[in-house]
Amino acid sequence: MFKRGLDASRNRGRTVAWRIDRLRDAGFCAGLADSLARDRRYDVHALLVLTDRGCPAELAARILSPLEDEYVLVKSHAACSASLNGSVGGAPGF
C-alpha cells in the first residue's frame, strides 16, 4: 500500500513538471505556469491550443479558468506583469 502511494506521488510530480515545462515553453510566466500546472481543473492541451493560435498566455488562462478562480488568475497576472515590467503591484492589462 505504501509503495503504491509513493509511486502515485512520484507520477504526480512528473506530470506537474511536464505541465510546467509545456506552459513555460508556450510563454506563460513561471508563477502562472506553476499555478495552472498544479490545478487539475485546467486542460493544458486547451491552453496550448489557444496560445498556439496567438492568444496571450494570461488571456488563455482566464478564458479556461473556472469562474471562482478568476480573482486568483488576476493576481497571478499582476505578479507576472510586475516581474516583466520591474514594477510592484499594478492592475492587470486584460
DSSP file (Angstrom, degrees, kcal/mol; ACC not computed):
  #  RESIDUE AA STRUCTURE BP1 BP2  ACC     N-H-->O    O-->H-N    N-H-->O    O-->H-N    TCO  KAPPA ALPHA  PHI   PSI    X-CA   Y-CA   Z-CA
    1    1 A M     >        0   0    0      0, 0.0     4,-1.9     0, 0.0     5,-0.2   0.000 360.0 360.0 360.0 -45.5    0.0    0.0    0.0
    2    2 A F  H  >  +     0   0    0      1,-0.2     4,-2.2     2,-0.2     5,-0.2   0.912 360.0  51.6 -62.9 -43.4    2.8    2.4    0.9
    3    3 A K  H  > S+     0   0    0      1,-0.2     4,-2.6     2,-0.2    -1,-0.2   0.901 107.7  52.4 -61.3 -41.1    4.7    1.7   -2.3
    4    4 A R  H  > S+     0   0    0      1,-0.2     4,-2.2     2,-0.2    -1,-0.2   0.910 110.2  48.3 -61.8 -42.6    1.6    2.4   -4.4
    5    5 A G  H  X S+     0   0    0     -4,-1.9     4,-2.0     2,-0.2    -1,-0.2   0.880 111.3  50.5 -64.9 -38.7    1.1    5.7   -2.7
    6    6 A L  H  X S+     0   0    0     -4,-2.2     4,-2.3     2,-0.2    -2,-0.2   0.905 110.4  49.3 -65.7 -42.8    4.8    6.6   -3.2
    7    7 A D  H  X S+     0   0    0     -4,-2.6     4,-2.6     2,-0.2    -2,-0.2   0.902 110.5  50.6 -63.1 -41.4    4.5    5.7   -6.9
    8    8 A A  H  X S+     0   0    0     -4,-2.2     4,-2.3     1,-0.2    -1,-0.2   0.901 110.9  49.0 -63.4 -41.0    1.4    7.8   -7.4
    9    9 A S  H  X S+     0   0    0     -4,-2.0     4,-2.2     2,-0.2    -2,-0.2   0.905 111.6  48.9 -65.3 -41.8    3.1   10.8   -5.7
   10   10 A R  H  X S+     0   0    0     -4,-2.3     4,-2.0     2,-0.2    -2,-0.2   0.913 112.4  48.1 -64.4 -43.5    6.2   10.4   -7.9
   11   11 A N  H  X S+     0   0    0     -4,-2.6     4,-2.4     2,-0.2    -2,-0.2   0.892 109.6  52.9 -64.6 -39.5    4.0   10.2  -11.1
   12   12 A R  H  X S+     0   0    0     -4,-2.3     4,-2.6     1,-0.2    -1,-0.2   0.913 108.5  51.0 -61.3 -42.5    2.0   13.2  -10.0
   13   13 A G  H  X S+     0   0    0     -4,-2.2     4,-2.2     1,-0.2    -1,-0.2   0.893 110.5  48.4 -61.9 -40.8    5.3   15.1   -9.6
   14   14 A R  H  X S+     0   0    0     -4,-2.0     4,-2.4     2,-0.2    -1,-0.2   0.897 111.2  50.7 -66.1 -40.1    6.4   14.1  -13.1
   15   15 A T  H  X S+     0   0    0     -4,-2.4     4,-2.6     2,-0.2    -2,-0.2   0.929 111.0  47.7 -64.2 -45.3    3.1   15.2  -14.5
   16   16 A V  H  X S+     0   0    0     -4,-2.6     4,-2.7     1,-0.2    -2,-0.2   0.915 111.6  50.8 -62.7 -42.4    3.2   18.6  -12.8
   17   17 A A  H  X S+     0   0    0     -4,-2.2     4,-2.4     2,-0.2    -1,-0.2   0.907 111.0  48.7 -61.5 -41.6    6.8   19.1  -14.1
   18   18 A W  H  X S+     0   0    0     -4,-2.4     4,-2.4     2,-0.2    -2,-0.2   0.929 111.6  49.4 -62.7 -45.3    5.7   18.2  -17.6
   19   19 A R  H  X S+     0   0    0     -4,-2.6     4,-2.4     1,-0.2    -2,-0.2   0.911 111.1  49.5 -62.2 -43.2    2.8   20.6  -17.4
   20   20 A I  H  X S+     0   0    0     -4,-2.7     4,-2.8     1,-0.2     5,-0.2   0.937 110.7  50.2 -60.8 -46.8    5.0   23.4  -16.1
   21   21 A D  H  X S+     0   0    0     -4,-2.4     4,-2.4     1,-0.2    -2,-0.2   0.919 111.8  47.3 -58.5 -45.9    7.6   22.8  -18.9
   22   22 A R  H  X S+     0   0    0     -4,-2.4     4,-1.3     1,-0.2    -1,-0.2   0.922 114.3  46.7 -63.0 -44.2    4.9   22.9  -21.6
   23   23 A L  H  <>S+     0   0    0     -4,-2.4     5,-2.4     2,-0.2     4,-0.3   0.904 112.4  49.3 -66.6 -41.3    3.3   26.0  -20.2
   24   24 A R  H ><5S+     0   0    0     -4,-2.8     3,-1.4     1,-0.2    -1,-0.2   0.911 109.3  52.8 -63.6 -41.9    6.6   27.8  -19.8
   25   25 A D  H 3<5S+     0   0    0     -4,-2.4    -1,-0.2     1,-0.3    -2,-0.2   0.801 106.3  55.0 -61.8 -28.6    7.6   26.9  -23.4
   26   26 A A  T 3<5S-     0   0    0     -4,-1.3    -1,-0.3    -5,-0.2    -2,-0.2   0.490 129.0 -94.4 -85.5  -3.6    4.3   28.4  -24.6
   27   27 A G  T < 5S+     0   0    0     -3,-1.4     2,-0.3    -4,-0.3    -3,-0.2   0.523  73.8 144.6 107.1   5.7    5.0   31.8  -22.9
   28   28 A F      < -     0   0    0     -5,-2.4    -1,-0.3    -8,-0.1    -2,-0.0  -0.584  53.5-113.8 -75.7 138.4    3.4   31.5  -19.5
   29   29 A C     >  -     0   0    0     -2,-0.3     4,-2.8     1,-0.1     5,-0.3  -0.291  32.5-103.7 -66.9 161.0    5.3   33.3  -16.7
   30   30 A A  H  > S+     0   0    0      1,-0.2     4,-2.3     2,-0.2     5,-0.2   0.886 117.3  47.7 -57.0 -46.2    6.7   31.0  -14.0
   31   31 A G  H  > S+     0   0    0      2,-0.2     4,-2.2     1,-0.2    -1,-0.2   0.917 115.3  43.7 -64.8 -44.1    4.2   31.8  -11.4
   32   32 A L  H  > S+     0   0    0      2,-0.2     4,-2.7     1,-0.2     5,-0.3   0.910 113.3  51.8 -68.3 -42.0    1.2   31.3  -13.6
   33   33 A A  H  X S+     0   0    0     -4,-2.8     4,-2.5     1,-0.2    -2,-0.2   0.912 110.9  48.8 -59.6 -42.6    2.6   28.2  -15.2
   34   34 A D  H  X S+     0   0    0     -4,-2.3     4,-1.7    -5,-0.3    -2,-0.2   0.929 112.5  47.4 -63.9 -46.1    3.1   26.7  -11.7
   35   35 A S  H  X S+     0   0    0     -4,-2.2     4,-0.7     1,-0.2    -2,-0.2   0.929 116.2  43.5 -62.0 -46.0   -0.4   27.5  -10.6
   36   36 A L  H >< S+     0   0    0     -4,-2.7     3,-0.6     1,-0.2     6,-0.3   0.888 111.2  54.4 -68.0 -39.1   -2.0   26.2  -13.7
   37   37 A A  H 3< S+     0   0    0     -4,-2.5    -1,-0.2    -5,-0.3    -2,-0.2   0.842 108.9  48.1 -65.4 -33.6    0.1   23.0  -13.8
   38   38 A R  H 3< S+     0   0    0     -4,-1.7     2,-0.8    -5,-0.2    -1,-0.2   0.633  96.4  80.8 -82.3 -14.0   -0.8   22.1  -10.2
   39   39 A D    X<  -     0   0    0     -4,-0.7     3,-1.7    -3,-0.6    -1,-0.1  -0.840  64.1-161.2-100.1 110.4   -4.5   22.6  -10.7
   40   40 A R  T 3  S+     0   0    0     -2,-0.8    -1,-0.1     1,-0.3    -4,-0.1   0.604  82.6  75.8 -67.8 -11.1   -6.0   19.5  -12.4
   41   41 A R  T 3  S+     0   0    0      2,-0.1     2,-0.5    -5,-0.0    -1,-0.3   0.681  81.3  84.0 -74.0 -14.9   -9.1   21.5  -13.5
   42   42 A Y  S <  S-     0   0    0     -3,-1.7     2,-0.9    -6,-0.3     3,-0.1  -0.760  75.1-140.7 -93.6 131.6   -7.1   23.2  -16.2
   43   43 A D     >  -     0   0    0     -2,-0.5     4,-2.1     1,-0.2     3,-0.2  -0.791  12.0-166.2 -89.9 103.4   -6.6   21.5  -19.5
   44   44 A V  H  > S+     0   0    0     -2,-0.9     4,-2.5     1,-0.2     5,-0.2   0.876  87.1  55.9 -60.4 -38.6   -3.0   22.1  -20.5
   45   45 A H  H  > S+     0   0    0      1,-0.2     4,-2.1     2,-0.2    -1,-0.2   0.902 107.5  48.6 -62.4 -40.0   -3.7   21.0  -24.1
   46   46 A A  H  > S+     0   0    0     -3,-0.2     4,-2.1     2,-0.2    -1,-0.2   0.886 110.3  51.8 -66.5 -38.5   -6.5   23.5  -24.4
   47   47 A L  H  X S+     0   0    0     -4,-2.1     4,-2.2     1,-0.2    -2,-0.2   0.909 110.6  48.6 -61.6 -41.6   -4.3   26.3  -23.0
   48   48 A L  H  X S+     0   0    0     -4,-2.5     4,-2.6     2,-0.2    -2,-0.2   0.871 107.6  54.3 -68.3 -37.2   -1.6   25.3  -25.6
   49   49 A V  H  X S+     0   0    0     -4,-2.1     4,-1.3     2,-0.2    -1,-0.2   0.936 109.8  48.0 -60.7 -46.0   -4.1   25.4  -28.5
   50   50 A L  H  <>S+     0   0    0     -4,-2.1     5,-2.3     1,-0.2     3,-0.4   0.932 114.2  44.7 -61.8 -46.1   -5.1   28.9  -27.6
   51   51 A T  H ><5S+     0   0    0     -4,-2.2     3,-1.6     1,-0.2    -1,-0.2   0.861 108.7  57.4 -69.0 -33.6   -1.5   30.2  -27.3
   52   52 A D  H 3<5S+     0   0    0     -4,-2.6    -1,-0.2     1,-0.3    -2,-0.2   0.804 104.7  53.6 -62.7 -28.2   -0.5   28.4  -30.5
   53   53 A R  T 3<5S-     0   0    0     -4,-1.3    -1,-0.3    -3,-0.4    -2,-0.2   0.309 131.6 -93.1 -90.2   8.6   -3.3   30.4  -32.2
   54   54 A G  T < 5S+     0   0    0     -3,-1.6    -3,-0.2     1,-0.3    -2,-0.1   0.463  76.0 144.5  99.4   1.6   -1.9   33.7  -30.9
   55   55 A C      < -     0   0    0     -5,-2.3    -1,-0.3    -6,-0.2    -2,-0.1  -0.580  57.2-109.9 -73.6 131.1   -3.9   34.1  -27.7
   56   56 A P     >  -     0   0    0      0, 0.0     4,-2.5     0, 0.0     3,-0.2  -0.321  26.6-118.7 -59.1 145.4   -1.7   35.7  -25.0
   57   57 A A  H  > S+     0   0    0      1,-0.2     4,-2.2     2,-0.2     5,-0.2   0.887 111.9  50.3 -55.6 -45.8   -0.9   33.3  -22.2
   58   58 A E  H  > S+     0   0    0      1,-0.2     4,-1.9     2,-0.2    -1,-0.2   0.883 111.6  48.3 -63.9 -38.1   -2.7   35.3  -19.5
   59   59 A L  H  > S+     0   0    0     -3,-0.2     4,-2.9     2,-0.2    -1,-0.2   0.895 108.6  53.9 -69.7 -39.6   -5.9   35.6  -21.6
   60   60 A A  H  X S+     0   0    0     -4,-2.5     4,-1.9     1,-0.2    -2,-0.2   0.918 109.5  48.7 -59.2 -43.0   -5.8   31.8  -22.4
   61   61 A A  H  < S+     0   0    0     -4,-2.2     4,-0.5     1,-0.2    -1,-0.2   0.895 112.4  48.3 -63.7 -39.8   -5.7   31.1  -18.6
   62   62 A R  H >< S+     0   0    0     -4,-1.9     3,-0.8     1,-0.2    -2,-0.2   0.909 109.4  52.4 -68.1 -41.3   -8.5   33.5  -18.0
   63   63 A I  H 3< S+     0   0    0     -4,-2.9    -1,-0.2     1,-0.2    -2,-0.2   0.899 117.1  38.2 -59.9 -41.8  -10.7   32.0  -20.8
   64   64 A L  T 3< S+     0   0    0     -4,-1.9    -1,-0.2    -5,-0.2    -2,-0.2   0.374  92.5 114.3 -94.1   4.4  -10.3   28.5  -19.4
   65   65 A S  S <  S-     0   0    0     -3,-0.8     2,-0.1    -4,-0.5     5,-0.1  -0.498  74.0-109.8 -79.0 143.4  -10.5   29.3  -15.7
   66   66 A P    >   -     0   0    0      0, 0.0     3,-2.1     0, 0.0     4,-0.3  -0.447  36.0-113.3 -62.3 145.7  -13.3   28.2  -13.5
   67   67 A L  G >  S+     0   0    0      1,-0.3     3,-1.3     2,-0.2     4,-0.3   0.843 114.9  56.1 -54.5 -39.3  -15.4   31.2  -12.6
   68   68 A E  G 3  S+     0   0    0      1,-0.2    -1,-0.3     2,-0.1     3,-0.2   0.649 104.5  55.3 -70.6 -12.7  -14.5   31.0   -8.9
   69   69 A D  G <> S+     0   0    0     -3,-2.1     4,-2.0     1,-0.2    -1,-0.2   0.397  74.0 100.3 -99.1   1.7  -10.8   31.2   -9.7
   70   70 A E  H <> S+     0   0    0     -3,-1.3     4,-2.2    -4,-0.3     5,-0.2   0.891  81.5  52.4 -57.2 -41.6  -10.8   34.4  -11.8
   71   71 A Y  H  > S+     0   0    0     -4,-0.3     4,-2.2    -3,-0.2    -1,-0.2   0.901 107.7  51.9 -61.9 -41.5   -9.6   36.5   -8.9
   72   72 A V  H  > S+     0   0    0     -3,-0.2     4,-2.2    -4,-0.2    -1,-0.2   0.915 110.4  48.5 -61.6 -43.3   -6.6   34.2   -8.4
   73   73 A L  H  X S+     0   0    0     -4,-2.0     4,-2.6     2,-0.2    -1,-0.2   0.874 108.3  53.8 -66.6 -37.1   -5.6   34.4  -12.0
   74   74 A V  H  X S+     0   0    0     -4,-2.2     4,-2.2    -5,-0.2    -1,-0.2   0.916 110.2  47.6 -62.4 -42.3   -5.9   38.2  -12.0
   75   75 A K  H  X S+     0   0    0     -4,-2.2     4,-2.0     2,-0.2    -2,-0.2   0.902 112.0  49.7 -64.9 -40.6   -3.5   38.3   -9.0
   76   76 A S  H  X S+     0   0    0     -4,-2.2     4,-2.2     1,-0.2    -2,-0.2   0.900 110.5  50.5 -63.9 -40.6   -1.1   35.9  -10.8
   77   77 A H  H  X S+     0   0    0     -4,-2.6     4,-3.0     2,-0.2     5,-0.2   0.911 108.1  52.2 -63.7 -42.4   -1.2   38.1  -13.9
   78   78 A A  H  X S+     0   0    0     -4,-2.2     4,-2.4     1,-0.2    -1,-0.2   0.897 110.2  49.0 -60.8 -40.1   -0.4   41.2  -11.9
   79   79 A A  H  X S+     0   0    0     -4,-2.0     4,-2.0     2,-0.2    -1,-0.2   0.893 111.8  48.7 -66.7 -39.4    2.6   39.4  -10.4
   80   80 A C  H  X S+     0   0    0     -4,-2.2     4,-2.0     2,-0.2    -2,-0.2   0.928 112.4  48.4 -64.3 -45.1    3.8   38.3  -13.9
   81   81 A S  H  X S+     0   0    0     -4,-3.0     4,-2.8     1,-0.2     6,-0.3   0.899 110.0  52.3 -62.2 -41.3    3.3   41.8  -15.2
   82   82 A A  H  X>S+     0   0    0     -4,-2.4     4,-1.5     1,-0.2     5,-1.0   0.901 109.8  48.3 -62.9 -40.8    5.2   43.3  -12.3
   83   83 A S  H  <5S+     0   0    0     -4,-2.0    -1,-0.2     1,-0.2    -2,-0.2   0.853 115.5  44.6 -69.9 -32.6    8.1   40.9  -12.8
   84   84 A L  H  <5S+     0   0    0     -4,-2.0    -2,-0.2     1,-0.2    -1,-0.2   0.865 121.3  38.0 -76.5 -36.2    8.3   41.7  -16.5
   85   85 A N  H  <5S-     0   0    0     -4,-2.8    -2,-0.2    -5,-0.2    -3,-0.2   0.552 104.9-122.8 -92.4  -9.3    7.9   45.5  -16.1
   86   86 A G  T  <5S+     0   0    0     -4,-1.5     2,-0.2     1,-0.3    -3,-0.2   0.667  72.9 120.0  75.4  15.7   10.0   45.8  -13.0
   87   87 A S      < -     0   0    0     -5,-1.0     2,-0.4    -6,-0.3    -1,-0.3  -0.570  62.5-120.8-107.2 173.6    7.2   47.3  -11.0
   88   88 A V  S    S-     0   0    0     -2,-0.2     2,-0.1    -3,-0.1    -9,-0.1  -0.955  72.1 -21.7-116.1 133.7    5.3   46.3   -8.0
   89   89 A G  S    S+     0   0    0     -2,-0.4    -2,-0.1     1,-0.1    -7,-0.1  -0.426  72.2 152.6  72.4-144.4    1.5   45.6   -8.0
   90   90 A G        -     0   0    0     -2,-0.1    -8,-0.1    -9,-0.0    -1,-0.1  -0.031  49.6 -73.0  98.2 156.8   -0.4   47.2  -10.7
   91   91 A A        -     0   0    0      1,-0.1     2,-0.1   -10,-0.1   -16,-0.0  -0.613  51.5-104.5 -86.4 145.2   -3.6   46.4  -12.5
   92   92 A P        -     0   0    0      0, 0.0     2,-0.6     0, 0.0    -1,-0.1  -0.380  24.8-132.5 -66.5 147.6   -3.8   43.5  -14.9
   93   93 A G              0   0    0      1,-0.2    -2,-0.0   -16,-0.1    -3,-0.0  -0.377 360.0 360.0-100.6  55.6   -3.9   44.6  -18.6
   94   94 A F              0   0    0     -2,-0.6    -1,-0.2   -36,-0.0   -20,-0.0   0.487 360.0 360.0 -76.2 360.0   -6.7   42.4  -19.9
